[in-house]
Amino acid sequence: MSESSPDNSNSRKPLASYIGRRITPSNDSNAEENEVLNFEYFGLTPRGPPNLKDFLEVWGVDVHPSPDGINKKQHHTEAYDCANLIVRRGQPFSITITINRAYDAEKDKLWVEFLIGRYPDISKGTYIPIYIQEQLEKGKWGAKVERAWNNTLSLSIMTPPHCIVGRFRMYVAIMTPYGIRRTPREKETDIYVLFNPWCQEDNVYLDNAAENEEYVLNDFGCIYYGKCTEIISRAWIFGQFERKVLDSCIYILDRARMPLQARGCPIKISRVASAMINSKDDGGVLVGCWDGVYGDGVAPTAWNSSVEILLQYSKTGLPVCYGQCWVFAAVFNTVLRCLGIPARVVTNFSSAHDNDANLITDIILDENGKKDRELTKDSIWNYHCWNECWMSRYDLPPGYDGWQAIDATPQETSEGMYRCGPASVNAIKHGQVFFPYDAPFIYAEVNSDIVYWKRQKDGSLIKGDVKTDEVGKLILTKEMGSDSSEDITDQYKYQEGSQEERMAQNAAVQYGVKKEQDVTETAIDVSVKMLVPEKVLLGSNFEVEVELRNSCSEKRSMTIHISGSVVFYTGVPKIQIKDETIKMTLEPYKVRQKKVEIKSKDYVDHLVEQSILHFLVSGQVAETGQTLVSQKAVPLQIPKLNIRAEGPAVYGLKVTIAIEFTNPLKKPLEHIVLRIDGLDSLKPKLKIFSILSENATLKTEESFVPWRRGQRKVVASLDCDALRQVIGELELTVV
């Protein structure tokens, strides 16, 4: 039977039900099989059709795909904008078969077939004949008769909780003495099978209704960025239920040539998708770009939704330009939730990028105390976004199930590809970094030490200051049921200096992850502290204050370097805007301050998308050789778009929204693109403006008709070369 399949005809003629098939091997789960009619009826010649009037003929199959039908409601899939039935594995669904006469269980041999891919094989779980039985068995494919009356037969179909996830072709087959007669190929009866967080036997089972509502069914989210003392939030439309998004997610797995039989494992699917969300080495979804030049694509800060990105990729087959960490994480979140894996976006503030895999963040200073940018390969990102997905880890010992950290941003390779995870968050917290996948890299992101090295004239390095608490200062995700943030730092690490933290360190050290201890100097009697204003409005002047304190009974002399740069959020500098060297003497037990003025004209023409300035104070005490280091990031505050609705939002009636923005810079903005998402359209609304003068206000309106009731968001961004990350959102209640 595995070598049979119906043709593409929509005819009900029995002749079309006797089929042979030519097959081209492929992992493409959506590919159409190449089928040809076979007129050999088990030794009969095609001189005339066999007498089949005594045998069942299927007139129609109804899989009840309506969002209001029992199937989608029971399977939590009614939100998908898809004409086909979508079910979650491990729980039954109903189909109704219309036949030419009453069903006779003793006489009629009828079964249902599920096929996926171009080369269905019963041994690989890609061809599944489902026979009618008395009772359904948990964990197995099965079918039972729910009701048989007149010429209608209602079946309950059970899928196992570990079966392949994807789009299956479904046929009804009937055995006759002349062969098998099958229903013709009809795309309307194709059925999508997803992961099932509501099924206890599924590896993604999540026993909490509120968490499933948030991490599987919520198609809106919040992305957090900025710095740990100045958190900024932006709305994001995940859109996992939008039309064709599910097909786009399956297309990503097909492009990766992922074996179909591996697509029942959330560990393997998440790892493959982690590699495919970025295009670094496999032609995946998004091209990463961190240089601020986006002329041939869309600036990462301009995106508001995953939908446009995924649909463009699946339509063209070409990577979409451009993404950065929060875009990778947001699109990845859409893919995971769409396939049924609980997922959330996480932001780690002061996130280390350990470039040389020694689990330490090494910062090298030259003989004058300035940062050596050529030798310093490690970096501290102002923040970094990744994902967590919920699953059981049957490949690990007990205790490491639950949230798994997984990252689609292309930073370092893992088993030869740019991907990261999934790594058990609990394993990272306890220093169990030997477990797969990529736990050491994530451990360094949240819990490495920053070690400052002083390069001597002969090229040798002397260890200087060590900062043990400046990495992973705050880790946030969206709170369930609200747009507020939830602090999950304690899920990744114990409090610095606690007994539990020392135990985690010892475990990490045991497996080759060395966490540096404080360096003992001949004297540590001078401290340096940098003070920056908490909120600096873009385009304003401000001051940076350096405070030096001598805590000993002797005079101290030192040379201090103060540098300031416009940086990308990854900590990579674009241009230096301040470079000042001062010599200072401190009397015993005295404190001195040095104020440095930063003027708008110094930085405003050099800003990159996140408008971040970075300041580093470094120096050395002449009498003792003590190294002095302090650094601070200053994210400049960017005004947001003001969005309001002109009247109530009513289902099926036009609603108008007004958008305003005032230019904060002392120069005109040119070639402005306003991007509006959430207007009940798969594509965003784009508006182009040629120029916005200094201090001028842009005002525009847009109308749309809402076709879904309930809470929804309209999200907009304004983008131009001189100013990025201008965002705004409007929450609507459609009645």
C-alpha positions, 0 to 999 in steps of 0.5 A, spaced: 500 500 500 505 504 501 507 504 493 499 507 492 497 514 491 491 517 488 491 522 482 490 529 482 483 528 478 477 531 482 473 526 479 469 521 483 470 516 477 472 509 480 477 508 475 481 514 477 482 511 484 486 505 481 493 508 481 501 507 481 506 512 482 512 515 480 516 518 486 522 523 486 525 522 493 525 529 497 524 531 504 520 537 501 513 536 506 509 540 501 511 537 495 506 534 490 507 527 488 508 525 481 502 521 480 500 516 473 494 512 472 495 505 472 490 501 468 492 494 471 487 491 476 491 485 479 491 481 472 485 485 469 486 488 462 483 495 461 478 493 456 473 495 461 472 497 468 471 492 474 464 491 477 464 495 483 457 496 485 457 492 491 463 496 494 463 503 497 464 509 493 466 515 497 462 521 495 466 526 500 470 527 506 469 533 511 475 534 516 471 540 519 476 545 518 472 551 520 474 555 526 468 555 529 468 547 528 469 542 534 476 540 531 479 547 531 476 549 538 478 543 541 485 543 538 486 551 540 487 552 532 481 556 531 486 563 530 490 560 524 487 563 518 487 557 514 482 553 510 485 547 512 484 543 518 490 544 523 490 539 529 495 538 535 498 531 536 496 526 541 489 528 541 483 526 537 479 529 531 473 528 527 472 527 520 465 525 516 465 521 510 459 521 505 459 514 502 454 511 496 450 507 501 450 505 509 457 502 512 457 495 514 463 494 519 463 486 517 463 487 510 467 493 508 474 494 509 475 501 510 481 505 512 484 512 512 491 514 510 496 519 512 502 521 507 507 526 508 513 528 503 514 525 496 517 518 498 512 516 503 515 510 507 511 506 512 518 505 516 519 512 516 513 514 519 511 518 513 506 513 510 501 511 515 495 507 514 490 508 520 485 502 521 478 502 524 478 499 531 474 498 537 477 503 541 483 509 540 489 507 544 494 513 547 500 514 543 498 510 537 495 512 530 488 510 530 481 511 528 474 509 531 467 509 528 463 515 532 457 514 528 454 511 522 447 513 519 444 512 512 450 514 507 454 518 512 460 515 517 463 519 522 470 517 524 475 519 530 482 519 528 488 519 533 495 521 532 501 519 537 504 525 541 511 524 538 509 524 530 512 528 525 509 535 525 507 538 518 502 538 512 499 531 511 495 529 505 489 524 507 486 519 503 480 514 504 482 507 502 477 501 501 479 494 499 476 490 493 477 484 490 480 488 484 485 492 488 484 499 493 480 504 491 482 511 494 479 518 494 482 523 489 487 528 491 484 534 494 488 539 497 482 541 501 483 535 506 490 536 507 491 536 515 497 540 519 499 536 525 503 541 530 506 540 537 501 540 543 503 543 549 496 541 552 498 533 551 501 530 557 505 525 553 508 531 548 515 533 549 513 540 549 507 539 554 506 545 559 501 544 565 499 551 565 493 554 562 495 561 563 502 560 560 500 556 554 495 562 553 501 567 553 507 563 550 503 559 544 497 563 543 499 570 544 501 573 537 503 580 540 509 581 544 514 586 547 521 587 546 526 590 551 532 594 549 536 600 552 540 599 558 539 595 565 537 602 568 533 605 562 529 599 560 525 601 553 520 597 550 517 596 543 511 592 541 512 586 536 507 583 532 509 575 532 503 574 527 503 566 527 496 565 525 496 569 519 495 566 512 501 563 509 505 563 515 504 556 517 506 554 510 512 559 511 515 555 517 514 549 514 518 551 508 524 553 512 524 546 515 524 544 507 529 549 505 534 546 511 533 539 508 531 537 515 529 529 514 521 528 515 522 523 520 526 528 525 520 533 525 517 530 531 523 532 535 522 539 538 530 539 540 532 538 533 526 542 530 528 548 534 536 547 533 535 547 525 530 553 525 536 556 530 540 556 524 535 557 518 533 564 521 539 567 520 542 566 512 550 566 514 551 559 512 545 556 509 541 561 505 536 562 511 531 567 513 534 574 515 541 577 513 544 580 519 547 587 518 551 591 524 554 597 520 548 602 519 548 601 512 541 599 509 540 602 503 539 595 499 534 593 504 530 595 511 533 597 517 532 592 522 529 598 527 524 599 522 521 592 522 514 591 526 512 584 525 515 577 523 509 576 518 512 580 512 519 577 513 517 570 513 512 571 507 517 575 503 522 569 504 517 563 502 515 567 496 522 569 493 526 564 497 531 569 498 534 572 505 531 578 507 535 584 509 536 586 514 536 583 521 539 584 528 538 580 534 531 582 536 529 581 529 532 574 529 529 573 536 522 575 534 522 572 527 524 565 531 519 566 536 513 566 531 516 560 528 516 556 534 509 558 537 506 557 530 509 550 530 506 549 537 512 550 541 512 554 547 517 560 546 518 567 549 523 572 547 529 574 552 533 580 553 540 580 557 543 587 559 550 587 559 551 581 555 558 578 553 560 575 547 566 571 548 569 571 541 575 566 543 571 561 547 575 562 554 569 564 558 572 570 560 571 577 557 578 580 555 579 587 555 586 589 553 589 596 554 595 599 551 601 602 555 598 608 555 591 605 558 587 606 552 583 600 550 587 597 544 581 595 539 585 591 535 587 586 540 581 586 544 576 581 540 571 580 546 565 585 547 560 587 551 553 588 548 549 593 551 543 588 551 542 582 547 536 578 545 535 570 544 529 566 545 527 560 550 523 554 548 519 550 553 520 542 552 522 536 556 530 534 555 530 526 554 537 527 552 539 529 559 539 527 566 532 529 570 532 536 572 534 539 566 527 540 562 523 546 562 526 553 559 531 552 554 536 558 551 536 558 544 539 563 539 538 565 532 543 571 531 549 569 528 555 570 533 559 563 533 558 556 530 556 550 533 557 544 530 559 547 523 553 552 523 551 559 526 546 557 531 546 556 538 542 552 543 537 549 545 541 549 552 538 548 559 537 554 563 537 550 569 544 547 567 547 554 565 545 556 572 548 550 576 554 551 572 553 544 568 556 547 562 558 540 559 550 539 557 548 540 549 548 545 546 552 550 547 551 552 554 558 554 555 557 560 550 551 562 554 554 561 560 559 566 558 554 571 556 550 571 563 556 570 568 563 571 565 568 576 568 571 582 565 578 582 565 582 588 564 589 586 561 595 591 561 599 591 554 607 592 556 611 595 551 614 588 549 607 586 548 607 582 554 600 582 558 599 583 565 592 582 568 589 588 571 582 589 574 577 584 574 570 585 574 565 580 577 558 583 576 558 587 570 555 581 565 548 579 565 546 585 570 539 584 568 535 578 564 528 580 562 522 577 558 515 579 557 510 578 563 504 573 562 498 577 561 501 584 560 506 588 557 510 589 563 517 586 564 518 580 568 525 579 571 528 572 570 535 573 572 535 568 578 533 563 573 540 564 569 544 565 575 545 565 583 546 572 586 554 574 586 558 572 592 552 567 594 554 560 597 550 557 591 553 562 586 560 559 588 558 552 588 555 553 580 562 556 579 566 550 582 561 546 577 563 550 571 571 550 573 570 542 574 568 542 566 573 547 564 570 554 565 574 558 569 571 564 573 576 569 574 577 571 582 579 578 584 586 580 582 591 582 588 595 588 587 600 591 591 595 596 593 588 597 591 587 604 594 584 608 589 577 607 586 574 610 580 567 611 578 563 614 572 557 618 573 552 619 567 545 622 567 540 617 567 536 620 561 539 624 556 534 626 550 537 626 543 540 632 541 541 635 548 548 637 551 550 633 558 556 632 562 559 626 564 563 626 571 569 622 573 570 621 581 576 619 584 577 617 591 584 616 595 582 611 601 589 611 603 594 615 608 599 617 602 598 621 596 597 618 589 598 621 582 595 618 576 594 619 569 587 618 567 584 617 559 577 619 558 574 617 551 567 617 548 564 614 542 558 613 538 557 605 538 552 600 536 548 596 541 553 590 540 559 595 543 562 596 537 564 603 536 563 607 530 566 614 531 570 617 537 567 623 539 571 625 546 579 623 547 582 627 553 588 625 558 588 628 564 594 628 570 591 628 577 594 628 584 590 626 590 591 627 597 590 622 602 583 620 603 581 626 598 575 625 593 576 629 586 571 630 580 572 631 573 566 633 569 567 633 561 562 636 557 558 632 551 555 637 546 550 635 541 554 637 535 559 632 537 555 626 536 548 628 533 551 627 525 554 620 527 548 617 530 547 609 529 540 606 529 540 605 537 543 612 539 548 609 544 554 613 547 559 609 550 564 612 555 571 609 558 575 611 563 582 608 564 588 609 567 594 607 572 596 609 579 604 611 578 606 609 585 603 602 585 601 600 578 594 599 580 589 599 574 583 604 574 577 602 569 570 604 569 565 604 563 558 607 562 553 606 556 548 612 555 542 611 550 539 617 548 532 618 548 528 618 542 521 621 541 516 616 540 510 616 535 504 619 537 498 614 535 491 615 536 484 613 534 479 618 531 473 614 534 471 607 536 474 601 533 467 597 531 468 590 527 467 591 520 467 599 520 472 603 518 476 606 523 481 612 522 488 613 526 492 619 526 500 619 527 504 625 529 512 626 530 516 632 531 523 632 529 528 632 535 534 634 531 537 641 529 537 639 522 532 636 517 530 629 516 530 626 509 527 620 505 523 618 511 519 611 511 513 610 515 511 603 516 504 601 519 503 594 521 497 591 524 491 594 519 488 587 518 493 586 512 499 581 511 503 587 508 504 593 512 502 600 510 508 604 507 508 612 507 514 616 504 515 623 506 521 627 502 523 632 508 521 634 515 524 640 517 528 642 524 522 642 529 517 641 524 511 636 526 509 630 521 502 629 521 498 623 517 492 619 517 490 612 515 484 608 515 482 601 515 477 596 517 478 591 522 475 584 521 477 581 528 474 583 534 477 583 541 484 586 543 489 588 537 495 593 536 497 597 531 505 598 531 508 603 527 516 605 525 519 611 522 526 610 519 531 615 515 538 615 515 539 620 520 534 617 525 532 610 527 528 606 532 522 611 532 516 607 534 509 607 537 503 603 538 496 603 539 492 598 543 485 598 540 479 594 543 474 592 537 467 591 539 
